[in-house]
Amino acid sequence: MAKISKSFAKERIAQLRREIEEHNHSYYVLATPVISDFEYDMLMLELQGLEARFPEFASHDSPSLKVGSDLADPSEGFTQVEHRYPMLSLSNSYNEGELYDFHQRVANVAGEPFTYSCELKFDGTAICLIYKEGKLVQAITRGDGIKGDDVSRNIVSIESIPHILQGDNIPEEFEIRGEIFMPYEAFERLNEERTAAGEAPFANPRNAASGSLKLLNPSLVKERGLDCILYHLLGEDLPFSTHSEAIKAAASWGFHISEKSIEAKDMEEVIGYVKEWEERRKELPYATDGIVIKVNQLDIQRQLGYTAKSPRWATAFKFKPEQALTEVLSIDYQVGRTGAITPVANLEPVPLSGTTVRRASLHNLDQMELLDIRVGDLVYVEKGGEIIPKITGVEFSKRHADLPKPIFPTNCPDCGTPLERDPDQARHYCPNRDGCPTQIKGRFIHFVSRKAMDILAGEATISLFYDKGLIHTLPDLYRLKAEDILGLEGWQQKSVDNLLTSIEQSKQVPFERVLYALGIRHIGEATARVAASTFGSIDRLAAASKEDLLQVDDFGEIMAESLISYFADEANRLTIEELRSFGLQFALAKEEKVVLSDRLKGATIVVSGNFSISREEIKALIAAHGGKCVSSVSGKTAYLLSGEKSGPEKLRRAEKLGTKVITEEDLLKMIEEEVS
């Protein structure tokens, strides 16, 4: 084992924790993972190894001790519910040696013969179903493993989940857990519909299933074609001695149980099952990413128990990312709405992980040069963890000697403007923001999207209106009249009325969505919501200094500089004023601003740890009494509100700067006259 210094270990541990938390946020909150499961697990294994070698750097806040993400905020419109039994994650194995190590650990504790249950690992979103007296009473998502969203109203729309059980010996009360997933056929149909409507397609069936489960309209959930397979029973005094027996009983009551599961007498049979399905998974109509191996005997499961985040009696063998070899037919250079130039390889269509891959992003010039890719090359394409396809390498032994190196454009492929290089992100950009047609159309498409202004206009409509000279800047949408549109190809009175009605209704869209709709670079949906709640209005946000912005939760240098740059542009300020004149919301509604007192007026407070109520409720309470929550301790911080498992770095920083540390009880005393 290589020797490393304590200082290096400390720095690397901190870096890994930050990186893993960012990926947790992408996966659990945004439902848009950016790396494969394998890549994520390698980061986690490195962190766990360093923490074991350097226990002096241990922290209760480490993602190695958590299930899911502590960033997994409750979804809007759903109530959070605490799990009776925590929904833990599984430890992962990637080779036969790790499976034999798992077997040895189990055998050392068991002291008697045992078998394994082997099951396909479905790639969807975990669900917990609660039944009482044979009736479904509640459905809860995994969430952070301790609390999840109550999605009962949507679960009843999934045909494979029984509402009332049939059969004998049904326990009076129990939980059954499984996976909500979207079959490939339903996934492809949904993405075709989204593309036709001008909406972004889902990256993979897992994201589609997770997103569908959080829709606020149950009738839309029913249309998504979701399915569910159950695989784990929990309850007090259940009358079973093995996991297989419990699952067989569940099937007799009406639950959808996998028919692919087996009982294996030893690890050789387990490995045989793994090898069989690593190949046969390509035949399945849904996504799988591995095999779950469980000790079958429930009394031995109880002996083995749990770690902080996973059961000791189960492990998941993760399949290697599926790979295909195909030819690069051409390379396009796409212009995004922010001006970023993205090279995209057009590929000879190839089946991969249940879908046909035709295109793969090459990200930027640096990535192209790293791959040394040429048009005509045979390249390896992967979809690790069912993520968006990516090119992982070139088969140089098959390269023809005369293949020329692709030339990255020096001018915008759309408007011809010389490109500029962004040194921070290794990307090229077209700076012609107000004259590049693709950028202009892209801003409109973003502005009208469902999560922004929710205007009934897709990509085809935006292109038509732009090409006809009806729109050029965002306020032009609010200048549209029926006579401008009637007579255009495909437009009749009813469709015109629907469009104009949706434009009028968009004037009631709340400030945080309007802010997101403006399309400010690096300001996403969640960031816009935080900025809106912190500053309350576009005017206060525009007047904020960089230092002010860096005090906002989850804001970094890039976001702060992007906002300052946006508001410094006179054209952007004019756009805002024009949109304001049409009645758009550029401040939080009065009813959204709960003001109870000014007891904390002017006080900046950092919140760290767990409390008797959620962090969001704590922050809302502070804001209601005039205080302002910031993300990091600085010389201007008035208080560090410290709860259970408060971050040690923040405590050390507070001690160094002399910042007063207060408890939840202290906070309530400071405002007690107002809340009593």
C-alpha positions as CSV (number, residue, x, y, z in Angstrom):
1,M,0.0,0.0,0.0
2,A,1.4,3.3,-1.0
3,K,2.5,5.7,1.7
4,I,0.8,9.1,1.8
5,S,1.2,12.0,4.1
6,K,-1.4,13.1,6.6
7,S,-1.7,16.5,5.0
8,F,-2.4,14.9,1.6
9,A,-4.9,12.4,3.1
10,K,-6.8,15.2,4.8
11,E,-7.0,17.3,1.6
12,R,-8.0,14.3,-0.5
13,I,-10.7,13.2,2.0
14,A,-12.2,16.7,1.9
15,Q,-12.1,16.7,-1.9
16,L,-13.7,13.3,-2.1
17,R,-16.5,14.3,0.3
18,R,-17.3,17.4,-1.7
19,E,-17.3,15.5,-5.0
20,I,-19.5,12.7,-3.7
21,E,-22.0,15.1,-2.2
22,E,-22.2,16.9,-5.6
23,H,-22.9,13.5,-7.3
24,N,-25.5,12.7,-4.5
25,H,-27.3,16.0,-5.3
26,S,-27.3,15.2,-9.0
27,Y,-28.6,11.7,-8.4
28,Y,-31.1,12.0,-5.5
29,V,-32.3,15.6,-5.9
30,L,-31.9,16.5,-9.6
31,A,-32.4,12.9,-10.8
32,T,-29.7,13.7,-13.5
33,P,-26.6,11.6,-12.6
34,V,-23.4,12.6,-14.5
35,I,-21.2,9.6,-13.8
36,S,-21.8,5.9,-13.8
37,D,-22.6,3.8,-10.7
38,F,-19.1,2.2,-11.1
39,E,-17.3,5.6,-11.1
40,Y,-19.3,6.7,-8.1
41,D,-18.5,3.5,-6.2
42,M,-14.8,3.9,-6.9
43,L,-14.9,7.4,-5.4
44,M,-16.7,6.0,-2.3
45,L,-14.3,3.1,-1.9
46,E,-11.3,5.5,-2.0
47,L,-13.0,7.7,0.6
48,Q,-13.8,4.7,2.9
49,G,-10.2,3.5,2.5
50,L,-8.7,6.8,3.5
51,E,-11.0,7.3,6.4
52,A,-10.1,3.8,7.7
53,R,-6.3,4.6,7.4
54,F,-6.7,8.0,8.9
55,P,-9.4,7.8,11.6
56,E,-8.3,11.2,13.0
57,F,-10.1,12.8,10.0
58,A,-13.4,11.0,10.7
59,S,-16.6,13.1,10.5
60,H,-20.2,12.3,11.3
61,D,-21.1,14.4,8.1
62,S,-19.1,12.1,5.8
63,P,-21.2,10.8,2.8
64,S,-19.6,7.4,3.6
65,L,-21.9,7.2,6.6
66,K,-25.1,8.3,4.8
67,V,-27.8,6.6,2.8
68,G,-28.6,8.7,-0.3
69,S,-28.1,12.4,0.1
70,D,-28.8,14.8,3.0
71,L,-29.5,17.2,0.2
72,A,-32.6,15.2,-0.8
73,D,-35.2,17.9,0.1
74,P,-38.8,16.8,0.2
75,S,-40.4,17.2,-3.3
76,E,-42.7,20.1,-3.8
77,G,-46.3,18.9,-3.2
78,F,-45.4,15.8,-1.2
79,T,-45.3,15.2,2.6
80,Q,-42.2,13.7,4.1
81,V,-42.7,10.6,6.3
82,E,-40.2,8.9,8.6
83,H,-39.6,5.2,7.7
84,R,-40.4,2.7,10.4
85,Y,-37.4,0.7,9.3
86,P,-34.6,2.7,7.6
87,M,-34.2,2.1,3.9
88,L,-30.5,1.4,3.7
89,S,-28.4,1.0,0.6
90,L,-26.4,-2.1,-0.4
91,S,-22.6,-2.6,-0.4
92,N,-21.3,-3.3,-3.9
93,S,-19.1,-6.0,-5.3
94,Y,-17.4,-5.9,-8.8
95,N,-15.5,-9.2,-9.0
96,E,-15.7,-12.8,-7.8
97,G,-13.0,-12.2,-5.2
98,E,-15.2,-9.7,-3.4
99,L,-18.1,-12.1,-3.5
100,Y,-16.0,-14.8,-1.8
101,D,-14.9,-12.2,0.8
102,F,-18.6,-11.5,1.5
103,H,-19.3,-15.2,1.8
104,Q,-16.4,-15.7,4.3
105,R,-17.7,-12.8,6.5
106,V,-21.2,-14.4,6.5
107,A,-19.8,-17.9,7.2
108,N,-17.7,-16.6,10.2
109,V,-20.9,-15.4,11.9
110,A,-23.4,-18.0,10.8
111,G,-21.8,-21.1,12.3
112,E,-24.4,-23.3,10.4
113,P,-25.4,-24.1,6.8
114,F,-27.1,-21.4,4.9
115,T,-28.2,-20.6,1.3
116,Y,-28.5,-17.4,-0.7
117,S,-31.3,-15.7,-2.6
118,C,-30.2,-14.3,-5.9
119,E,-32.3,-11.6,-7.6
120,L,-32.0,-9.2,-10.5
121,K,-31.1,-5.7,-9.4
122,F,-33.7,-3.5,-11.1
123,D,-32.6,0.0,-12.1
124,G,-35.5,2.3,-11.0
125,T,-36.5,4.0,-7.9
126,A,-37.0,2.3,-4.5
127,I,-40.5,2.3,-2.9
128,C,-41.9,1.2,0.5
129,L,-45.5,0.0,0.5
130,I,-47.4,-0.3,3.8
131,Y,-50.4,-2.6,4.2
132,K,-52.8,-3.0,7.0
133,E,-55.6,-5.6,7.2
134,G,-54.8,-6.5,3.6
135,K,-55.2,-3.0,2.2
136,L,-52.6,-0.5,0.8
137,V,-52.5,2.4,3.2
138,Q,-49.3,4.3,2.3
139,A,-46.4,4.4,-0.2
140,I,-43.1,6.1,0.7
141,T,-40.0,6.8,-1.5
142,R,-36.5,6.0,-0.2
143,G,-35.6,9.7,0.3
144,D,-32.5,9.9,2.4
145,G,-33.2,6.5,3.9
146,I,-34.7,7.9,7.1
147,K,-37.5,10.0,5.6
148,G,-39.1,9.8,2.2
149,D,-42.0,11.4,0.3
150,D,-45.5,10.1,0.6
151,V,-46.5,9.3,-3.0
152,S,-49.5,7.2,-2.1
153,R,-51.8,9.1,-4.5
154,N,-49.5,8.3,-7.4
155,I,-48.8,4.6,-6.5
156,V,-52.5,3.7,-7.0
157,S,-52.0,4.6,-10.7
158,I,-49.6,1.7,-11.2
159,E,-51.5,-1.4,-12.3
160,S,-49.0,-3.9,-10.9
161,I,-49.4,-2.7,-7.3
162,P,-52.4,-4.3,-5.6
163,H,-54.7,-2.1,-3.5
164,I,-56.4,-5.1,-1.7
165,L,-54.6,-8.4,-1.2
166,Q,-56.1,-11.8,-1.7
167,G,-55.1,-15.1,-0.2
168,D,-54.4,-16.8,3.2
169,N,-52.2,-15.9,6.2
170,I,-51.8,-12.2,5.3
171,P,-50.1,-10.4,8.3
172,E,-52.3,-7.8,9.9
173,E,-49.6,-5.1,9.2
174,F,-46.4,-5.2,7.2
175,E,-44.2,-3.4,4.7
176,I,-43.0,-4.6,1.4
177,R,-40.3,-2.9,-0.6
178,G,-39.4,-3.0,-4.3
179,E,-38.5,-1.0,-7.3
180,I,-40.6,1.3,-9.5
181,F,-39.3,1.2,-13.0
182,M,-40.1,2.1,-16.5
183,P,-39.9,-0.6,-19.2
184,Y,-37.8,0.3,-22.3
185,E,-40.9,0.4,-24.5
186,A,-42.7,3.0,-22.3
187,F,-39.4,4.9,-21.9
188,E,-38.9,5.3,-25.7
189,R,-42.6,6.3,-26.2
190,L,-42.3,8.9,-23.5
191,N,-39.2,10.4,-24.9
192,E,-40.7,10.5,-28.4
193,E,-43.7,12.5,-26.9
194,R,-41.4,14.8,-25.0
195,T,-39.2,15.5,-28.1
196,A,-42.3,16.2,-30.2
197,A,-43.5,18.7,-27.5
198,G,-40.2,20.5,-27.5
199,E,-39.2,19.1,-24.0
200,A,-35.9,17.6,-23.1
201,P,-36.0,13.8,-23.2
202,F,-35.1,11.8,-20.1
203,A,-31.5,10.5,-20.0
204,N,-32.5,6.9,-18.9
205,P,-35.4,4.8,-17.7
206,R,-34.3,5.3,-14.0
207,N,-34.7,9.1,-14.3
208,A,-38.0,8.7,-16.1
209,A,-39.4,6.5,-13.4
210,S,-38.2,8.8,-10.6
211,G,-39.6,11.9,-12.3
212,S,-42.9,10.3,-13.1
213,L,-43.4,9.2,-9.5
214,K,-43.1,12.9,-8.4
215,L,-45.7,14.3,-10.8
216,L,-48.5,16.2,-9.0
217,N,-51.2,14.8,-11.3
218,P,-51.9,11.1,-10.7
219,S,-53.6,10.8,-14.1
220,L,-50.3,11.7,-15.8
221,V,-48.5,9.1,-13.7
222,K,-50.9,6.4,-15.0
223,E,-50.0,7.4,-18.6
224,R,-46.3,6.8,-18.0
225,G,-46.5,3.0,-18.1
226,L,-44.6,2.4,-14.8
227,D,-44.2,-1.1,-13.4
228,C,-43.2,-2.4,-10.0
229,I,-41.5,-5.5,-8.7
230,L,-41.4,-6.3,-5.0
231,Y,-38.5,-8.0,-3.2
232,H,-38.4,-7.6,0.5
233,L,-40.9,-8.0,3.4
234,L,-40.6,-6.3,6.8
235,G,-42.8,-6.5,9.9
236,E,-43.1,-7.7,13.5
237,D,-43.3,-11.5,14.0
238,L,-43.7,-12.4,10.3
239,P,-44.3,-16.2,10.1
240,F,-41.4,-17.0,7.8
241,S,-38.0,-18.6,8.3
242,T,-36.4,-17.7,5.0
243,H,-36.5,-14.8,2.6
244,S,-37.6,-17.1,-0.3
245,E,-40.6,-18.3,1.7
246,A,-41.6,-14.7,2.5
247,I,-41.4,-13.7,-1.2
248,K,-43.3,-16.8,-2.3
249,A,-46.1,-15.9,0.1
250,A,-46.1,-12.3,-1.2
251,A,-46.6,-13.6,-4.7
252,S,-49.6,-15.6,-3.5
253,W,-51.2,-12.4,-2.1
254,G,-51.1,-10.7,-5.5
255,F,-47.7,-8.9,-5.5
256,H,-45.6,-8.7,-8.7
257,I,-42.5,-10.8,-7.8
258,S,-39.5,-11.4,-10.1
259,E,-39.7,-14.9,-11.7
260,K,-35.9,-14.7,-12.4
261,S,-34.9,-15.2,-8.7
262,I,-33.2,-18.4,-7.5
263,E,-32.1,-20.0,-4.2
264,A,-28.3,-20.8,-4.4
265,K,-26.8,-23.4,-2.1
266,D,-23.2,-21.9,-2.3
267,M,-21.1,-19.1,-3.8
268,E,-20.3,-21.2,-6.9
269,E,-24.0,-21.2,-7.8
270,V,-24.3,-17.5,-7.0
271,I,-21.4,-16.8,-9.4
272,G,-23.0,-19.0,-12.1
273,Y,-26.2,-17.0,-11.8
274,V,-24.2,-13.7,-12.0
275,K,-22.5,-14.8,-15.2
276,E,-25.7,-16.0,-16.8
277,W,-27.5,-12.7,-16.3
278,E,-24.6,-10.5,-17.1
279,E,-25.2,-11.8,-20.6
280,R,-28.9,-12.5,-20.6
281,R,-29.9,-9.0,-19.3
282,K,-29.8,-7.8,-22.8
283,E,-32.9,-9.9,-23.4
284,L,-34.9,-8.1,-20.7
285,P,-37.5,-5.5,-21.5
286,Y,-36.3,-3.3,-18.6
287,A,-33.0,-2.0,-17.2
288,T,-31.0,-4.0,-14.7
289,D,-27.5,-3.1,-13.4
290,G,-26.5,-6.1,-11.3
291,I,-27.5,-9.0,-9.0
292,V,-28.6,-8.7,-5.4
293,I,-27.3,-11.6,-3.2
294,K,-29.0,-12.1,0.2
295,V,-28.5,-14.6,3.0
296,N,-31.7,-16.6,2.7
297,Q,-32.2,-17.6,6.4
298,L,-33.8,-14.7,8.3
299,D,-32.4,-15.7,11.7
300,I,-28.8,-15.5,10.2
301,Q,-29.8,-12.1,8.7
302,R,-30.6,-11.0,12.3
303,Q,-27.3,-12.3,13.6
304,L,-25.4,-10.4,11.0
305,G,-27.2,-7.1,11.5
306,Y,-26.3,-3.8,9.8
307,T,-23.6,-1.2,9.4
308,A,-24.5,2.5,9.5
309,K,-25.6,2.4,5.9
310,S,-26.1,-1.2,4.7
311,P,-27.1,-4.7,5.8
312,R,-24.2,-7.1,6.4
313,W,-26.3,-10.0,5.1
314,A,-26.6,-8.7,1.5
315,T,-24.5,-7.3,-1.3
316,A,-25.0,-6.2,-4.8
317,F,-22.8,-7.4,-7.6
318,K,-22.7,-4.6,-10.2
319,F,-22.4,-5.5,-13.9
320,K,-19.6,-4.0,-15.8
321,P,-20.8,-1.1,-18.0
322,E,-22.2,-2.5,-21.3
323,Q,-20.0,-1.6,-24.2
324,A,-20.4,-1.6,-28.0
325,L,-18.1,-0.9,-30.9
326,T,-19.4,1.3,-33.7
327,E,-18.2,3.8,-36.3
328,V,-18.1,7.6,-36.1
329,L,-20.0,8.8,-39.2
330,S,-19.5,12.5,-38.6
331,I,-19.1,15.2,-35.9
332,D,-21.5,18.1,-35.5
333,Y,-20.8,21.2,-33.5
334,Q,-23.9,22.3,-31.7
335,V,-24.6,25.7,-30.3
336,G,-26.4,25.8,-26.9
337,R,-28.7,28.6,-25.6
338,T,-25.8,30.0,-23.5
339,G,-23.5,29.9,-26.6
340,A,-21.5,26.8,-25.5
341,I,-20.2,24.8,-28.5
342,T,-20.6,21.1,-27.9
343,P,-19.1,18.5,-30.4
344,V,-21.4,15.5,-30.9
345,A,-20.4,12.3,-32.7
346,N,-22.9,10.8,-35.0
347,L,-22.6,7.1,-34.8
348,E,-23.6,4.0,-36.8
349,P,-26.7,3.0,-34.9
350,V,-25.9,0.3,-32.3
351,P,-28.1,-1.4,-29.7
352,L,-26.9,-0.8,-26.1
353,S,-28.6,-1.3,-22.8
354,G,-32.0,-1.6,-24.3
355,T,-31.9,1.4,-26.6
356,T,-30.4,2.2,-29.9
357,V,-27.5,4.7,-29.6
358,R,-27.0,7.1,-32.6
359,R,-25.2,10.0,-31.0
360,A,-22.8,10.7,-28.2
361,S,-21.5,14.0,-26.8
362,L,-17.7,14.6,-27.0
363,H,-18.1,17.5,-24.5
364,N,-15.3,19.8,-25.7
365,L,-12.0,20.2,-27.6
366,D,-9.9,18.8,-24.8
367,Q,-12.0,15.6,-24.7
368,M,-11.7,15.2,-28.4
369,E,-7.9,15.5,-28.2
370,L,-7.7,13.2,-25.2
371,L,-9.6,10.5,-27.2
372,D,-7.7,11.4,-30.4
373,I,-10.9,10.7,-32.3
374,R,-11.4,10.9,-36.1
375,V,-14.4,10.5,-38.4
376,G,-14.3,7.0,-39.6
377,D,-12.9,5.6,-36.4
378,L,-14.4,2.6,-34.6
379,V,-15.1,3.7,-31.0
380,Y,-16.2,2.1,-27.8
381,V,-19.5,3.4,-26.4
382,E,-20.7,2.7,-22.9
383,K,-23.8,3.3,-20.9
384,G,-22.6,2.6,-17.4
385,G,-25.5,2.5,-15.0
386,E,-27.8,3.3,-17.9
387,I,-26.4,6.9,-18.1
388,I,-26.3,9.0,-21.3
389,P,-24.0,7.2,-23.9
390,K,-20.4,8.2,-23.8
391,I,-17.4,7.3,-26.0
392,T,-14.7,5.8,-23.8
393,G,-12.0,5.0,-26.4
394,V,-10.9,4.4,-29.9
395,E,-10.0,1.1,-31.4
396,F,-6.7,2.3,-33.0
397,S,-5.9,-1.1,-34.5
398,K,-8.8,-0.6,-36.9
399,R,-8.0,3.0,-37.9
400,H,-7.2,3.7,-41.5
401,A,-4.0,5.5,-42.0
402,D,-5.4,8.4,-44.0
403,L,-8.1,9.5,-41.5
404,P,-7.6,13.3,-41.0
405,K,-7.8,14.9,-37.5
406,P,-11.1,16.8,-37.1
407,I,-10.8,20.5,-37.1
408,F,-12.6,22.2,-34.2
409,P,-14.4,25.4,-35.6
410,T,-12.9,28.8,-34.9
411,N,-16.2,30.5,-35.8
412,C,-19.7,29.8,-34.6
413,P,-21.3,27.1,-36.8
414,D,-24.6,29.2,-36.8
415,C,-23.7,32.9,-37.1
416,G,-20.0,32.8,-38.0
417,T,-18.8,34.9,-35.0
418,P,-15.3,34.1,-33.8
419,L,-15.4,31.7,-30.8
420,E,-14.0,32.5,-27.4
421,R,-12.5,30.0,-25.0
422,D,-13.8,29.7,-21.4
423,P,-10.6,28.8,-19.4
424,D,-12.5,27.6,-16.4
425,Q,-14.6,25.0,-18.2
426,A,-12.5,24.2,-21.2
427,R,-15.3,25.1,-23.5
428,H,-15.6,27.3,-26.5
429,Y,-18.5,29.9,-26.7
430,C,-20.1,32.1,-29.3
431,P,-20.1,35.6,-27.7
432,N,-22.8,36.8,-30.2
433,R,-25.6,36.4,-27.6
434,D,-28.0,38.8,-29.2
435,G,-27.4,37.9,-32.8
436,C,-26.8,34.2,-33.0
437,P,-30.2,32.6,-34.1
438,T,-29.6,29.3,-32.3
439,Q,-28.8,31.0,-29.0
440,I,-31.9,33.3,-29.3
441,K,-34.2,30.4,-30.1
442,G,-32.6,28.4,-27.3
443,R,-33.4,31.1,-24.8
444,F,-37.0,31.2,-25.9
445,I,-37.3,27.4,-25.7
446,H,-36.0,27.5,-22.2
447,F,-38.2,30.5,-21.2
448,V,-41.4,28.8,-22.3
449,S,-40.6,25.4,-20.8
450,R,-42.9,23.8,-18.2
451,K,-40.5,24.4,-15.3
452,A,-40.1,28.0,-16.3
453,M,-43.0,30.1,-17.7
454,D,-45.1,27.1,-18.9
455,I,-46.2,28.6,-22.2
456,L,-47.7,26.4,-24.8
457,A,-45.0,26.8,-27.4
458,G,-42.5,24.0,-28.4
459,E,-39.3,24.2,-30.5
460,A,-41.1,24.1,-33.8
461,T,-43.4,27.1,-32.8
462,I,-40.4,29.1,-31.5
463,S,-38.5,28.5,-34.8
464,L,-41.5,29.5,-36.9
465,F,-42.1,32.7,-34.9
466,Y,-38.5,33.6,-35.0
467,D,-38.1,32.9,-38.7
468,K,-41.2,35.0,-39.4
469,G,-39.8,37.9,-37.5
470,L,-42.4,37.8,-34.8
471,I,-40.0,37.4,-31.9
472,H,-36.4,38.4,-31.2
473,T,-36.3,39.3,-27.5
474,L,-38.2,37.6,-24.7
475,P,-40.7,40.5,-24.3
476,D,-41.8,40.0,-27.9
477,L,-43.8,37.0,-26.7
478,Y,-46.1,39.3,-24.7
479,R,-46.6,41.5,-27.8
480,L,-48.0,38.7,-29.9
481,K,-51.5,39.3,-31.2
482,A,-54.0,36.8,-32.8
483,E,-53.7,38.5,-36.2
484,D,-49.9,38.0,-36.1
485,I,-50.3,34.2,-35.9
486,L,-53.5,33.4,-37.7
487,G,-52.7,32.3,-41.2
488,L,-49.3,30.8,-40.4
489,E,-49.0,27.2,-41.4
490,G,-50.8,24.9,-38.9
491,W,-52.3,27.7,-36.8
492,Q,-56.1,27.9,-36.4
493,Q,-58.2,30.1,-34.0
494,K,-58.3,27.5,-31.2
495,S,-54.6,26.9,-31.2
496,V,-54.0,30.7,-31.3
497,D,-56.4,31.2,-28.4
498,N,-54.7,28.5,-26.3
499,L,-51.3,30.0,-26.9
500,L,-52.3,33.5,-26.0
501,T,-54.2,32.3,-22.9
502,S,-51.0,30.4,-21.7
503,I,-49.0,33.6,-22.3
504,E,-51.4,35.6,-20.2
505,Q,-51.5,33.0,-17.4
506,S,-47.7,33.0,-17.4
507,K,-47.8,36.5,-15.8
508,Q,-48.8,34.8,-12.6
509,V,-45.8,32.5,-12.5
510,P,-43.9,33.1,-9.2
511,F,-40.7,35.0,-9.1
512,E,-38.3,32.0,-8.6
513,R,-39.6,30.4,-11.8
514,V,-39.3,33.8,-13.7
515,L,-35.7,34.1,-12.5
516,Y,-35.0,30.6,-13.7
517,A,-36.7,31.3,-17.0
518,L,-34.4,34.2,-17.8
519,G,-31.7,31.6,-18.6
520,I,-28.9,33.2,-16.6
521,R,-25.8,31.0,-17.2
522,H,-25.1,28.6,-14.3
523,I,-28.4,29.5,-12.5
524,G,-30.5,26.4,-12.5
525,E,-34.0,25.7,-11.1
526,A,-32.8,25.0,-7.5
527,T,-30.3,27.9,-7.5
528,A,-33.0,30.3,-8.7
529,R,-35.3,29.2,-6.0
530,V,-32.6,29.8,-3.3
531,A,-31.7,33.2,-4.8
532,A,-35.4,34.3,-4.9
533,S,-36.1,33.3,-1.3
534,T,-32.9,34.9,-0.1
535,F,-33.2,38.3,-1.8
536,G,-37.0,38.5,-2.3
537,S,-36.9,40.6,-5.5
538,I,-35.0,41.0,-8.7
539,D,-33.9,44.5,-7.7
540,R,-32.3,43.3,-4.5
541,L,-30.6,40.4,-6.3
542,A,-29.3,42.8,-9.0
543,A,-27.9,45.1,-6.3
544,A,-26.1,42.3,-4.4
545,S,-22.3,42.3,-4.3
546,K,-20.2,39.3,-5.0
547,E,-19.6,38.9,-1.3
548,D,-23.4,39.0,-0.6
549,L,-24.0,36.3,-3.2
550,L,-21.2,34.0,-1.9
551,Q,-23.0,34.0,1.5
552,V,-26.1,32.4,-0.1
553,D,-26.5,28.6,0.5
554,D,-25.0,26.5,-2.4
555,F,-23.6,29.6,-4.2
556,G,-20.1,29.5,-5.5
557,E,-17.7,31.8,-7.4
558,I,-18.9,30.9,-10.8
559,M,-22.6,31.4,-10.0
560,A,-21.9,34.7,-8.3
561,E,-19.8,36.1,-11.2
562,S,-22.4,34.9,-13.7
563,L,-25.2,36.9,-11.9
564,I,-23.1,40.0,-11.6
565,S,-22.1,39.8,-15.3
566,Y,-25.8,39.3,-16.3
567,F,-27.1,42.3,-14.4
568,A,-24.2,44.5,-15.6
569,D,-25.4,44.0,-19.2
570,E,-27.7,46.9,-20.2
571,A,-29.6,44.7,-22.7
572,N,-30.5,42.2,-19.8
573,R,-31.7,45.1,-17.6
574,L,-33.9,46.4,-20.4
575,T,-35.4,42.9,-20.9
576,I,-36.3,42.7,-17.3
577,E,-37.9,46.1,-17.3
578,E,-39.9,45.3,-20.4
579,L,-41.1,42.0,-18.9
580,R,-42.0,43.8,-15.7
581,S,-44.1,46.2,-17.7
582,F,-46.1,43.3,-19.0
583,G,-46.9,42.2,-15.5
584,L,-44.4,39.4,-14.8
585,Q,-43.5,38.6,-11.2
586,F,-40.1,39.9,-10.2
587,A,-40.6,39.8,-6.4
588,L,-42.0,37.2,-4.0
589,A,-45.7,37.5,-3.4
590,K,-46.6,39.2,-0.1
591,E,-48.1,36.0,1.2
592,E,-44.8,34.2,0.6
593,K,-43.0,36.6,3.0
594,V,-43.9,35.5,6.5
595,V,-42.8,38.2,8.9
596,L,-43.2,37.5,12.7
597,S,-40.7,40.0,14.2
598,D,-37.5,41.8,13.7
599,R,-35.8,40.1,16.6
600,L,-33.0,38.8,14.3
601,K,-32.9,41.8,12.0
602,G,-29.5,42.1,10.4
603,A,-28.1,38.9,11.9
604,T,-26.4,36.5,9.5
605,I,-26.7,32.9,10.8
606,V,-25.1,29.7,9.6
607,V,-27.2,26.6,10.2
608,S,-25.4,23.3,10.8
609,G,-26.5,19.9,12.0
610,N,-29.9,18.3,12.8
611,F,-32.7,19.8,14.8
612,S,-36.1,19.0,16.2
613,I,-37.6,20.3,13.0
614,S,-36.2,20.3,9.4
615,R,-33.4,22.6,8.4
616,E,-35.8,24.3,5.9
617,E,-38.2,25.0,8.8
618,I,-35.4,26.4,10.9
619,K,-34.3,28.7,8.1
620,A,-37.8,29.8,7.5
621,L,-38.1,30.6,11.2
622,I,-34.9,32.7,11.1
623,A,-36.1,34.6,8.0
624,A,-39.5,35.2,9.6
625,H,-37.8,37.0,12.4
626,G,-35.6,39.1,10.2
627,G,-32.4,37.0,10.1
628,K,-30.5,35.8,7.1
629,C,-29.1,32.3,6.6
630,V,-25.7,32.0,4.9
631,S,-23.8,28.9,4.0
632,S,-20.3,29.5,5.5
633,V,-18.9,31.1,8.6
634,S,-17.1,34.4,8.0
635,G,-16.1,37.4,10.0
636,K,-19.6,38.9,9.4
637,T,-21.4,35.9,10.7
638,A,-23.4,36.7,13.8
639,Y,-24.2,33.2,15.0
640,L,-23.5,29.5,14.2
641,L,-26.7,27.6,15.0
642,S,-25.3,24.2,16.0
643,G,-27.5,21.1,16.1
644,E,-26.8,17.4,16.5
645,K,-23.9,16.2,14.2
646,S,-22.9,19.8,13.5
647,G,-20.1,20.1,10.9
648,P,-16.7,20.1,12.7
649,E,-15.1,22.4,10.2
650,K,-17.8,25.0,10.8
651,L,-17.4,24.7,14.5
652,R,-13.6,25.1,14.2
653,R,-14.0,28.1,11.9
654,A,-16.5,29.7,14.4
655,E,-14.1,29.2,17.3
656,K,-11.2,30.7,15.3
657,L,-13.2,33.8,14.3
658,G,-14.9,34.2,17.7
659,T,-18.4,33.6,16.2
660,K,-21.0,32.9,18.8
661,V,-22.3,29.3,18.7
662,I,-25.9,28.9,19.7
663,T,-28.2,25.9,20.1
664,E,-31.8,25.5,18.9
665,E,-32.9,26.3,22.5
666,D,-30.9,29.5,22.4
667,L,-32.5,30.5,19.1
668,L,-36.0,29.9,20.5
669,K,-35.2,32.0,23.6
670,M,-34.0,34.9,21.4
671,I,-37.4,34.9,19.7
672,E,-39.6,33.4,22.4
673,E,-41.7,36.4,23.0
674,E,-42.8,36.2,19.4
675,V,-43.5,32.5,19.1
676,S,-44.9,31.7,22.6
